[in-house]
Amino acid sequence: MQTKPLVSVLMTAYNRKKYIAEAIESVIASTYQNWELIIVDDGSKDKTVEISKSFEAKDERIKVYINEKNLGDYPNRNKAASYAKGKYIKYIDADDMIYPYGLEQLVFYMEQFPEAGYGLCSLSQDEAKIYPFLLSSKEAYKRHYISNKWTFHKAPLSSIINKEVFDKVGGFSGKRMVGDFEMWQILSQKQNVVLMPHGIVWYRVHNEQEVQYAKDNPIQMFEYQIIEKEMLNSPDCPLSEKDKQTAIKKTERKQARYILRHLKSHGIKMALQLQKKSSLSKIEVLTKAFQ
């Protein structure tokens, strides 16, 4: 690697006083030092901004912005990206951390594959080859939908994105919880992706996370399956027609089984809500669930 491109580390924050200092310190401790850290507070009521500004005062690479009104998770991620000046953008949430060598690894892997639009890390070991390796659009979709390796089920923390590519697709759509799952598929319609191993970033688990809301909300979790079918039916889906139809049938079976499972656990009202969100008729739910 001849040059060390600027990496824009993007940290969106809302009431993260308990964690944000550790998150910022993990970036500062990076062995890779050509970074800027952009912190965008979304209207915190605690000392998140005060803590962030204390770091800003000591390091000119750190910039803190405060939204005039609460934007929500993905719109705020887009806001943070709008301030970025780097070749790459790297999300690190205010309650997560990156290992000291994390940025260095991410940039090294991406620079090996200049034809890639983005990269995903924190992936389970591949049985056939070692990381990093490049996947074309079709290969990424086949890996996820045909080989069942769930490539696109990664949080923003596990990504690094070429800023020009991010801007070209218009950023995240803003859909709650599923915005990252949707984004990787949109990017992979046109872009190659670099797959990378575990051990680069550290994801904190706690009761204040957005994901805790989704786990208790069957309709929200069902959105992942709705996005799957939308992406497969997109005119930009890179799969062959045969593979596309195979993947759609698998997704429809998952939807049907999900609906029946929640009929048993949550009752008819919930099942009807889920069925209405899907494109399946009641008869299709029954027939596809048992295929």
C-alpha positions as YAML, in Angstrom:
chain: A
units: angstrom
residues:
- id: 1
  name: MET
  ca: [0.00, 0.00, 0.00]
- id: 2
  name: GLN
  ca: [1.69, 3.18, -1.20]
- id: 3
  name: THR
  ca: [-0.51, 5.70, 0.60]
- id: 4
  name: LYS
  ca: [-2.53, 5.77, 3.78]
- id: 5
  name: PRO
  ca: [-5.97, 7.05, 2.78]
- id: 6
  name: LEU
  ca: [-8.03, 9.07, 5.21]
- id: 7
  name: VAL
  ca: [-10.68, 7.06, 7.05]
- id: 8
  name: SER
  ca: [-13.73, 8.90, 8.36]
- id: 9
  name: VAL
  ca: [-14.81, 7.17, 11.56]
- id: 10
  name: LEU
  ca: [-18.48, 7.94, 12.13]
- id: 11
  name: MET
  ca: [-19.93, 7.74, 15.62]
- id: 12
  name: THR
  ca: [-23.62, 8.47, 16.08]
- id: 13
  name: ALA
  ca: [-24.71, 8.93, 19.68]
- id: 14
  name: TYR
  ca: [-27.85, 9.19, 21.77]
- id: 15
  name: ASN
  ca: [-27.62, 8.98, 25.58]
- id: 16
  name: ARG
  ca: [-24.39, 7.00, 25.60]
- id: 17
  name: LYS
  ca: [-22.54, 8.62, 28.52]
- id: 18
  name: LYS
  ca: [-21.76, 5.19, 30.01]
- id: 19
  name: TYR
  ca: [-19.93, 3.96, 26.91]
- id: 20
  name: ILE
  ca: [-18.83, 6.75, 24.59]
- id: 21
  name: ALA
  ca: [-15.48, 7.51, 26.26]
- id: 22
  name: GLU
  ca: [-14.35, 3.91, 25.71]
- id: 23
  name: ALA
  ca: [-15.55, 4.03, 22.10]
- id: 24
  name: ILE
  ca: [-13.60, 7.24, 21.40]
- id: 25
  name: GLU
  ca: [-10.50, 5.97, 23.19]
- id: 26
  name: SER
  ca: [-10.52, 2.82, 21.05]
- id: 27
  name: VAL
  ca: [-10.27, 4.98, 17.92]
- id: 28
  name: ILE
  ca: [-7.51, 7.15, 19.38]
- id: 29
  name: ALA
  ca: [-5.52, 3.99, 20.23]
- id: 30
  name: SER
  ca: [-5.54, 2.85, 16.59]
- id: 31
  name: THR
  ca: [-2.22, 1.83, 15.06]
- id: 32
  name: TYR
  ca: [-3.57, 3.41, 11.86]
- id: 33
  name: GLN
  ca: [-3.53, 7.14, 12.49]
- id: 34
  name: ASN
  ca: [-4.82, 8.81, 9.31]
- id: 35
  name: TRP
  ca: [-8.39, 9.16, 10.54]
- id: 36
  name: GLU
  ca: [-10.95, 11.76, 11.45]
- id: 37
  name: LEU
  ca: [-13.59, 10.99, 14.07]
- id: 38
  name: ILE
  ca: [-16.99, 12.56, 13.45]
- id: 39
  name: ILE
  ca: [-19.37, 12.34, 16.41]
- id: 40
  name: VAL
  ca: [-22.99, 13.33, 15.75]
- id: 41
  name: ASP
  ca: [-25.19, 13.59, 18.81]
- id: 42
  name: ASP
  ca: [-28.90, 13.07, 18.24]
- id: 43
  name: GLY
  ca: [-30.27, 15.10, 21.12]
- id: 44
  name: SER
  ca: [-28.84, 13.31, 24.15]
- id: 45
  name: LYS
  ca: [-30.28, 14.21, 27.54]
- id: 46
  name: ASP
  ca: [-27.25, 12.99, 29.49]
- id: 47
  name: LYS
  ca: [-23.55, 13.96, 29.41]
- id: 48
  name: THR
  ca: [-22.77, 12.38, 26.03]
- id: 49
  name: VAL
  ca: [-22.00, 15.73, 24.39]
- id: 50
  name: GLU
  ca: [-19.93, 16.97, 27.33]
- id: 51
  name: ILE
  ca: [-17.79, 13.84, 27.25]
- id: 52
  name: SER
  ca: [-17.41, 14.01, 23.47]
- id: 53
  name: LYS
  ca: [-16.38, 17.65, 23.52]
- id: 54
  name: SER
  ca: [-13.72, 16.93, 26.14]
- id: 55
  name: PHE
  ca: [-12.03, 14.68, 23.57]
- id: 56
  name: GLU
  ca: [-12.58, 17.20, 20.77]
- id: 57
  name: ALA
  ca: [-10.72, 19.82, 22.81]
- id: 58
  name: LYS
  ca: [-7.66, 17.58, 22.98]
- id: 59
  name: ASP
  ca: [-7.50, 16.19, 19.44]
- id: 60
  name: GLU
  ca: [-8.09, 18.25, 16.30]
- id: 61
  name: ARG
  ca: [-9.04, 15.11, 14.36]
- id: 62
  name: ILE
  ca: [-12.21, 14.80, 16.46]
- id: 63
  name: LYS
  ca: [-15.26, 16.87, 15.52]
- id: 64
  name: VAL
  ca: [-18.54, 16.92, 17.46]
- id: 65
  name: TYR
  ca: [-21.84, 17.92, 15.86]
- id: 66
  name: ILE
  ca: [-25.21, 18.24, 17.56]
- id: 67
  name: ASN
  ca: [-28.45, 17.77, 15.65]
- id: 68
  name: GLU
  ca: [-31.10, 20.44, 16.09]
- id: 69
  name: LYS
  ca: [-33.72, 17.70, 16.35]
- id: 70
  name: ASN
  ca: [-33.64, 13.95, 16.88]
- id: 71
  name: LEU
  ca: [-33.24, 12.21, 13.51]
- id: 72
  name: GLY
  ca: [-33.23, 8.56, 14.56]
- id: 73
  name: ASP
  ca: [-30.67, 5.85, 13.89]
- id: 74
  name: TYR
  ca: [-30.19, 5.60, 10.13]
- id: 75
  name: PRO
  ca: [-30.95, 9.23, 9.21]
- id: 76
  name: ASN
  ca: [-28.30, 10.19, 11.75]
- id: 77
  name: ARG
  ca: [-25.85, 7.76, 10.15]
- id: 78
  name: ASN
  ca: [-26.45, 9.58, 6.86]
- id: 79
  name: LYS
  ca: [-25.94, 12.90, 8.62]
- id: 80
  name: ALA
  ca: [-22.59, 11.75, 9.98]
- id: 81
  name: ALA
  ca: [-21.53, 10.57, 6.52]
- id: 82
  name: SER
  ca: [-22.35, 14.01, 5.09]
- id: 83
  name: TYR
  ca: [-19.50, 15.49, 7.16]
- id: 84
  name: ALA
  ca: [-16.98, 12.83, 6.09]
- id: 85
  name: LYS
  ca: [-13.92, 13.78, 4.02]
- id: 86
  name: GLY
  ca: [-12.23, 10.39, 3.87]
- id: 87
  name: LYS
  ca: [-11.89, 7.85, 1.09]
- id: 88
  name: TYR
  ca: [-13.54, 5.31, 3.40]
- id: 89
  name: ILE
  ca: [-16.24, 5.64, 6.04]
- id: 90
  name: LYS
  ca: [-16.18, 3.40, 9.09]
- id: 91
  name: TYR
  ca: [-19.08, 3.29, 11.54]
- id: 92
  name: ILE
  ca: [-18.25, 2.68, 15.19]
- id: 93
  name: ASP
  ca: [-21.28, 3.09, 17.40]
- id: 94
  name: ALA
  ca: [-20.91, 5.01, 20.64]
- id: 95
  name: ASP
  ca: [-21.35, 1.83, 22.69]
- id: 96
  name: ASP
  ca: [-18.94, -0.32, 20.66]
- id: 97
  name: MET
  ca: [-15.17, -0.36, 20.13]
- id: 98
  name: ILE
  ca: [-12.54, -1.16, 17.52]
- id: 99
  name: TYR
  ca: [-9.37, -3.11, 18.25]
- id: 100
  name: PRO
  ca: [-6.11, -1.11, 18.04]
- id: 101
  name: TYR
  ca: [-5.16, -2.74, 14.74]
- id: 102
  name: GLY
  ca: [-8.74, -2.69, 13.39]
- id: 103
  name: LEU
  ca: [-8.52, 0.35, 11.13]
- id: 104
  name: GLU
  ca: [-5.17, -0.79, 9.81]
- id: 105
  name: GLN
  ca: [-6.56, -4.19, 8.88]
- id: 106
  name: LEU
  ca: [-9.68, -2.76, 7.26]
- id: 107
  name: VAL
  ca: [-7.74, -0.34, 5.09]
- id: 108
  name: PHE
  ca: [-5.13, -2.96, 4.18]
- id: 109
  name: TYR
  ca: [-7.83, -5.39, 3.05]
- id: 110
  name: MET
  ca: [-9.73, -2.76, 1.06]
- id: 111
  name: GLU
  ca: [-6.62, -1.42, -0.64]
- id: 112
  name: GLN
  ca: [-5.81, -4.92, -1.87]
- id: 113
  name: PHE
  ca: [-9.06, -4.86, -3.83]
- id: 114
  name: PRO
  ca: [-9.51, -1.40, -5.38]
- id: 115
  name: GLU
  ca: [-12.41, -2.74, -7.43]
- id: 116
  name: ALA
  ca: [-14.46, -3.28, -4.25]
- id: 117
  name: GLY
  ca: [-17.15, -0.83, -3.17]
- id: 118
  name: TYR
  ca: [-17.30, -1.96, 0.44]
- id: 119
  name: GLY
  ca: [-16.16, -4.60, 2.91]
- id: 120
  name: LEU
  ca: [-17.76, -6.68, 5.65]
- id: 121
  name: CYS
  ca: [-15.93, -8.15, 8.64]
- id: 122
  name: SER
  ca: [-16.83, -10.22, 11.73]
- id: 123
  name: LEU
  ca: [-17.66, -13.19, 9.52]
- id: 124
  name: SER
  ca: [-17.46, -16.82, 10.55]
- id: 125
  name: GLN
  ca: [-14.60, -18.84, 9.12]
- id: 126
  name: ASP
  ca: [-15.02, -19.86, 5.51]
- id: 127
  name: GLU
  ca: [-14.48, -23.58, 4.93]
- id: 128
  name: ALA
  ca: [-12.91, -23.14, 1.49]
- id: 129
  name: LYS
  ca: [-10.48, -20.21, 1.75]
- id: 130
  name: ILE
  ca: [-8.99, -17.68, 4.13]
- id: 131
  name: TYR
  ca: [-9.99, -14.03, 4.38]
- id: 132
  name: PRO
  ca: [-9.82, -11.53, 2.81]
- id: 133
  name: PHE
  ca: [-11.38, -12.39, -0.51]
- id: 134
  name: LEU
  ca: [-13.47, -10.57, -3.08]
- id: 135
  name: LEU
  ca: [-17.00, -11.45, -4.15]
- id: 136
  name: SER
  ca: [-18.71, -10.14, -7.25]
- id: 137
  name: SER
  ca: [-22.34, -9.01, -7.06]
- id: 138
  name: LYS
  ca: [-23.64, -12.40, -8.17]
- id: 139
  name: GLU
  ca: [-21.28, -14.29, -5.86]
- id: 140
  name: ALA
  ca: [-22.35, -12.24, -2.83]
- id: 141
  name: TYR
  ca: [-26.04, -12.85, -3.51]
- id: 142
  name: LYS
  ca: [-25.47, -16.56, -4.14]
- id: 143
  name: ARG
  ca: [-23.46, -16.86, -0.93]
- id: 144
  name: HIS
  ca: [-26.29, -15.33, 1.07]
- id: 145
  name: TYR
  ca: [-29.39, -16.73, -0.62]
- id: 146
  name: ILE
  ca: [-28.31, -20.01, -2.20]
- id: 147
  name: SER
  ca: [-25.46, -21.20, 0.04]
- id: 148
  name: ASN
  ca: [-27.16, -19.89, 3.21]
- id: 149
  name: LYS
  ca: [-24.04, -18.18, 4.55]
- id: 150
  name: TRP
  ca: [-26.00, -15.06, 5.56]
- id: 151
  name: THR
  ca: [-23.48, -12.58, 4.19]
- id: 152
  name: PHE
  ca: [-25.71, -9.53, 4.53]
- id: 153
  name: HIS
  ca: [-26.70, -9.97, 8.19]
- id: 154
  name: LYS
  ca: [-24.05, -7.57, 9.49]
- id: 155
  name: ALA
  ca: [-24.36, -4.35, 11.51]
- id: 156
  name: PRO
  ca: [-22.78, -1.06, 10.33]
- id: 157
  name: LEU
  ca: [-19.98, -1.70, 12.86]
- id: 158
  name: SER
  ca: [-18.86, -4.63, 10.69]
- id: 159
  name: SER
  ca: [-18.53, -2.58, 7.52]
- id: 160
  name: ILE
  ca: [-16.13, -0.25, 5.76]
- id: 161
  name: ILE
  ca: [-17.50, 1.62, 2.75]
- id: 162
  name: ASN
  ca: [-15.97, 3.61, -0.06]
- id: 163
  name: LYS
  ca: [-17.41, 7.10, 0.48]
- id: 164
  name: GLU
  ca: [-18.09, 7.72, -3.23]
- id: 165
  name: VAL
  ca: [-20.02, 4.46, -3.48]
- id: 166
  name: PHE
  ca: [-22.04, 5.30, -0.34]
- id: 167
  name: ASP
  ca: [-22.96, 8.71, -1.74]
- id: 168
  name: LYS
  ca: [-23.86, 7.25, -5.12]
- id: 169
  name: VAL
  ca: [-26.59, 5.02, -3.65]
- id: 170
  name: GLY
  ca: [-27.90, 7.86, -1.49]
- id: 171
  name: GLY
  ca: [-26.98, 6.41, 1.90]
- id: 172
  name: PHE
  ca: [-29.28, 4.39, 4.13]
- id: 173
  name: SER
  ca: [-32.99, 4.38, 3.32]
- id: 174
  name: GLY
  ca: [-33.93, 5.13, 6.94]
- id: 175
  name: LYS
  ca: [-35.87, 1.92, 7.56]
- id: 176
  name: ARG
  ca: [-35.71, 1.08, 11.23]
- id: 177
  name: MET
  ca: [-33.50, -1.87, 12.23]
- id: 178
  name: VAL
  ca: [-33.22, -3.35, 8.73]
- id: 179
  name: GLY
  ca: [-31.40, -0.42, 7.10]
- id: 180
  name: ASP
  ca: [-27.98, -2.08, 7.19]
- id: 181
  name: PHE
  ca: [-29.30, -5.44, 5.89]
- id: 182
  name: GLU
  ca: [-30.93, -3.55, 3.03]
- id: 183
  name: MET
  ca: [-27.85, -1.40, 2.35]
- id: 184
  name: TRP
  ca: [-25.43, -4.30, 1.82]
- id: 185
  name: GLN
  ca: [-27.79, -5.79, -0.72]
- id: 186
  name: ILE
  ca: [-28.23, -2.48, -2.54]
- id: 187
  name: LEU
  ca: [-24.47, -2.02, -2.66]
- id: 188
  name: SER
  ca: [-23.96, -5.59, -3.86]
- id: 189
  name: GLN
  ca: [-26.32, -5.09, -6.77]
- id: 190
  name: LYS
  ca: [-23.58, -3.06, -8.47]
- id: 191
  name: GLN
  ca: [-20.44, -3.39, -6.32]
- id: 192
  name: ASN
  ca: [-17.92, -6.06, -5.36]
- id: 193
  name: VAL
  ca: [-17.50, -6.75, -1.64]
- id: 194
  name: VAL
  ca: [-14.43, -7.79, 0.36]
- id: 195
  name: LEU
  ca: [-15.10, -10.33, 3.11]
- id: 196
  name: MET
  ca: [-12.94, -10.11, 6.24]
- id: 197
  name: PRO
  ca: [-12.54, -12.13, 9.46]
- id: 198
  name: HIS
  ca: [-13.50, -11.68, 13.11]
- id: 199
  name: GLY
  ca: [-11.33, -9.81, 15.60]
- id: 200
  name: ILE
  ca: [-11.46, -6.33, 14.08]
- id: 201
  name: VAL
  ca: [-14.31, -4.71, 16.02]
- id: 202
  name: TRP
  ca: [-16.01, -5.36, 19.37]
- id: 203
  name: TYR
  ca: [-19.79, -5.28, 19.72]
- id: 204
  name: ARG
  ca: [-21.22, -4.49, 23.16]
- id: 205
  name: VAL
  ca: [-24.43, -6.23, 24.27]
- id: 206
  name: HIS
  ca: [-26.69, -4.37, 26.71]
- id: 207
  name: ASN
  ca: [-30.37, -3.73, 27.41]
- id: 208
  name: GLU
  ca: [-30.44, -0.20, 25.96]
- id: 209
  name: GLN
  ca: [-29.67, -1.28, 22.40]
- id: 210
  name: GLU
  ca: [-32.08, -0.71, 19.55]
- id: 211
  name: VAL
  ca: [-31.92, -4.42, 18.73]
- id: 212
  name: GLN
  ca: [-33.59, -5.25, 22.05]
- id: 213
  name: TYR
  ca: [-36.74, -3.52, 20.76]
- id: 214
  name: ALA
  ca: [-36.76, -5.69, 17.65]
- id: 215
  name: LYS
  ca: [-36.34, -8.96, 19.54]
- id: 216
  name: ASP
  ca: [-39.61, -8.33, 21.35]
- id: 217
  name: ASN
  ca: [-41.46, -7.17, 18.24]
- id: 218
  name: PRO
  ca: [-42.45, -9.93, 15.77]
- id: 219
  name: ILE
  ca: [-43.55, -7.41, 13.14]
- id: 220
  name: GLN
  ca: [-40.20, -5.60, 13.23]
- id: 221
  name: MET
  ca: [-38.25, -8.86, 12.91]
- id: 222
  name: PHE
  ca: [-40.46, -9.84, 9.99]
- id: 223
  name: GLU
  ca: [-39.15, -6.79, 8.11]
- id: 224
  name: TYR
  ca: [-35.95, -8.71, 7.37]
- id: 225
  name: GLN
  ca: [-37.93, -11.21, 5.33]
- id: 226
  name: ILE
  ca: [-39.87, -8.44, 3.60]
- id: 227
  name: ILE
  ca: [-36.56, -6.81, 2.59]
- id: 228
  name: GLU
  ca: [-35.28, -10.15, 1.29]
- id: 229
  name: LYS
  ca: [-38.16, -10.50, -1.12]
- id: 230
  name: GLU
  ca: [-37.95, -6.85, -2.19]
- id: 231
  name: MET
  ca: [-34.26, -7.23, -3.01]
- id: 232
  name: LEU
  ca: [-34.79, -10.49, -4.87]
- id: 233
  name: ASN
  ca: [-37.58, -8.95, -6.93]
- id: 234
  name: SER
  ca: [-35.52, -5.85, -7.70]
- id: 235
  name: PRO
  ca: [-34.64, -5.43, -11.41]
- id: 236
  name: ASP
  ca: [-31.04, -4.96, -10.22]
- id: 237
  name: CYS
  ca: [-30.87, -8.34, -8.46]
- id: 238
  name: PRO
  ca: [-27.70, -9.95, -9.91]
- id: 239
  name: LEU
  ca: [-28.85, -13.57, -9.58]
- id: 240
  name: SER
  ca: [-29.77, -15.69, -12.57]
- id: 241
  name: GLU
  ca: [-33.51, -16.16, -13.04]
- id: 242
  name: LYS
  ca: [-33.25, -19.75, -11.83]
- id: 243
  name: ASP
  ca: [-31.38, -18.81, -8.65]
- id: 244
  name: LYS
  ca: [-33.68, -15.85, -8.07]
- id: 245
  name: GLN
  ca: [-36.79, -18.04, -8.17]
- id: 246
  name: THR
  ca: [-35.13, -20.59, -5.87]
- id: 247
  name: ALA
  ca: [-34.31, -17.83, -3.38]
- id: 248
  name: ILE
  ca: [-37.80, -16.32, -3.57]
- id: 249
  name: LYS
  ca: [-39.39, -19.70, -2.84]
- id: 250
  name: LYS
  ca: [-37.12, -20.16, 0.17]
- id: 251
  name: THR
  ca: [-38.01, -16.70, 1.45]
- id: 252
  name: GLU
  ca: [-41.73, -17.34, 1.01]
- id: 253
  name: ARG
  ca: [-41.44, -20.59, 2.96]
- id: 254
  name: LYS
  ca: [-39.65, -18.71, 5.75]
- id: 255
  name: GLN
  ca: [-42.38, -16.08, 5.78]
- id: 256
  name: ALA
  ca: [-45.13, -18.71, 5.95]
- id: 257
  name: ARG
  ca: [-43.46, -20.61, 8.78]
- id: 258
  name: TYR
  ca: [-42.81, -17.38, 10.68]
- id: 259
  name: ILE
  ca: [-46.49, -16.44, 10.40]
- id: 260
  name: LEU
  ca: [-47.69, -19.83, 11.64]
- id: 261
  name: ARG
  ca: [-45.17, -19.84, 14.47]
- id: 262
  name: HIS
  ca: [-46.49, -16.51, 15.69]
- id: 263
  name: LEU
  ca: [-50.06, -17.67, 15.24]
- id: 264
  name: LYS
  ca: [-49.28, -20.24, 17.93]
- id: 265
  name: SER
  ca: [-47.33, -17.90, 20.19]
- id: 266
  name: HIS
  ca: [-49.14, -14.55, 19.69]
- id: 267
  name: GLY
  ca: [-52.59, -15.45, 18.36]
- id: 268
  name: ILE
  ca: [-54.64, -14.81, 15.24]
- id: 269
  name: LYS
  ca: [-54.43, -11.01, 15.36]
- id: 270
  name: MET
  ca: [-50.63, -11.03, 15.12]
- id: 271
  name: ALA
  ca: [-50.66, -13.71, 12.44]
- id: 272
  name: LEU
  ca: [-53.04, -11.66, 10.31]
- id: 273
  name: GLN
  ca: [-50.86, -8.57, 10.69]
- id: 274
  name: LEU
  ca: [-47.86, -10.54, 9.51]
- id: 275
  name: GLN
  ca: [-49.77, -12.13, 6.65]
- id: 276
  name: LYS
  ca: [-50.96, -8.70, 5.53]
- id: 277
  name: LYS
  ca: [-47.36, -7.40, 5.48]
- id: 278
  name: SER
  ca: [-46.29, -10.35, 3.34]
- id: 279
  name: SER
  ca: [-47.41, -10.82, -0.24]
- id: 280
  name: LEU
  ca: [-48.82, -14.25, 0.61]
- id: 281
  name: SER
  ca: [-52.49, -15.15, 0.67]
- id: 282
  name: LYS
  ca: [-53.84, -17.13, 3.62]
- id: 283
  name: ILE
  ca: [-53.91, -20.27, 1.48]
- id: 284
  name: GLU
  ca: [-50.29, -19.71, 0.44]
- id: 285
  name: VAL
  ca: [-49.25, -19.35, 4.07]
- id: 286
  name: LEU
  ca: [-50.70, -22.78, 4.82]
- id: 287
  name: THR
  ca: [-49.34, -24.51, 1.74]
- id: 288
  name: LYS
  ca: [-45.86, -23.01, 1.71]
- id: 289
  name: ALA
  ca: [-45.29, -23.52, 5.44]
- id: 290
  name: PHE
  ca: [-45.36, -27.29, 4.94]
- id: 291
  name: GLN
  ca: [-43.34, -27.51, 1.72]
...
